[in-house]
Amino acid sequence: CAVVASAAAGVSPYLVHNGENGFLYDCRNQDSLNRKVKKLILDEKLRLEFAGRGYQTVHDFWNPGNAVSSFLALTDSILHKKENPIKQGPCSPALVIKDGWFRDE
């Protein structure tokens, strides 16, 4: 499956890298969603590339094993008053994203 996700969904900016492993769309713009879905329907190669890269994103970073080890590393850093060592995936710092951050082409 290739992912087309609303940029307004909480985790979308962290899981979906627009144009790399899926598409984000502007939830205030129906045409944004339509264009992304149509592109994937018509472009099998891109659809398969996104599906593979999306799988890798989840497999490499957002998997249960990584979540557990990241959680343990984070709790250890909190207990020992150290900087969070997790840079990507579960327990990584989530930046505050302002409304309207996503601009569709």
Contacts in CASP RR format, 6 or more apart in sequence:
PFRMAT RR
TARGET T0000
AUTHOR 0000-0000-0000
METHOD contacts of the structure
MODEL  1
CAVVASAAAGVSPYLVHNGENGFLYDCRNQDSLNRKVKKLILDEKLRLEF
AGRGYQTVHDFWNPGNAVSSFLALTDSILHKKENPIKQGPCSPALVIKDG
WFRDE
1 51 0 8 1.000
2 22 0 8 1.000
2 23 0 8 1.000
2 40 0 8 1.000
2 46 0 8 1.000
2 47 0 8 1.000
2 48 0 8 1.000
2 50 0 8 1.000
2 51 0 8 1.000
3 15 0 8 1.000
3 16 0 8 1.000
3 21 0 8 1.000
3 22 0 8 1.000
3 23 0 8 1.000
3 50 0 8 1.000
3 54 0 8 1.000
4 22 0 8 1.000
4 23 0 8 1.000
4 24 0 8 1.000
4 25 0 8 1.000
4 33 0 8 1.000
4 36 0 8 1.000
4 37 0 8 1.000
4 40 0 8 1.000
5 12 0 8 1.000
5 15 0 8 1.000
5 16 0 8 1.000
5 22 0 8 1.000
5 23 0 8 1.000
5 24 0 8 1.000
5 25 0 8 1.000
6 12 0 8 1.000
6 24 0 8 1.000
6 25 0 8 1.000
6 27 0 8 1.000
7 13 0 8 1.000
7 18 0 8 1.000
7 24 0 8 1.000
7 25 0 8 1.000
7 26 0 8 1.000
7 27 0 8 1.000
7 101 0 8 1.000
7 102 0 8 1.000
8 27 0 8 1.000
8 102 0 8 1.000
12 24 0 8 1.000
13 24 0 8 1.000
13 97 0 8 1.000
13 101 0 8 1.000
13 102 0 8 1.000
14 89 0 8 1.000
14 92 0 8 1.000
14 94 0 8 1.000
15 57 0 8 1.000
15 58 0 8 1.000
15 62 0 8 1.000
16 22 0 8 1.000
16 23 0 8 1.000
16 24 0 8 1.000
17 57 0 8 1.000
18 24 0 8 1.000
18 102 0 8 1.000
19 50 0 8 1.000
20 53 0 8 1.000
21 50 0 8 1.000
21 52 0 8 1.000
21 53 0 8 1.000
21 54 0 8 1.000
21 56 0 8 1.000
21 57 0 8 1.000
22 50 0 8 1.000
22 53 0 8 1.000
22 54 0 8 1.000
23 36 0 8 1.000
23 39 0 8 1.000
23 40 0 8 1.000
23 50 0 8 1.000
24 102 0 8 1.000
24 104 0 8 1.000
25 32 0 8 1.000
25 33 0 8 1.000
25 35 0 8 1.000
25 36 0 8 1.000
25 104 0 8 1.000
26 32 0 8 1.000
26 102 0 8 1.000
26 103 0 8 1.000
26 104 0 8 1.000
27 33 0 8 1.000
29 104 0 8 1.000
32 104 0 8 1.000
39 46 0 8 1.000
40 46 0 8 1.000
40 47 0 8 1.000
40 50 0 8 1.000
41 47 0 8 1.000
60 66 0 8 1.000
61 88 0 8 1.000
61 89 0 8 1.000
61 90 0 8 1.000
62 89 0 8 1.000
62 90 0 8 1.000
66 89 0 8 1.000
66 90 0 8 1.000
67 90 0 8 1.000
67 91 0 8 1.000
70 86 0 8 1.000
70 89 0 8 1.000
70 90 0 8 1.000
70 91 0 8 1.000
70 92 0 8 1.000
71 90 0 8 1.000
71 91 0 8 1.000
73 85 0 8 1.000
73 86 0 8 1.000
73 91 0 8 1.000
74 84 0 8 1.000
74 85 0 8 1.000
74 86 0 8 1.000
74 91 0 8 1.000
76 82 0 8 1.000
77 83 0 8 1.000
77 84 0 8 1.000
77 85 0 8 1.000
84 91 0 8 1.000
84 92 0 8 1.000
84 93 0 8 1.000
86 92 0 8 1.000
86 93 0 8 1.000
END
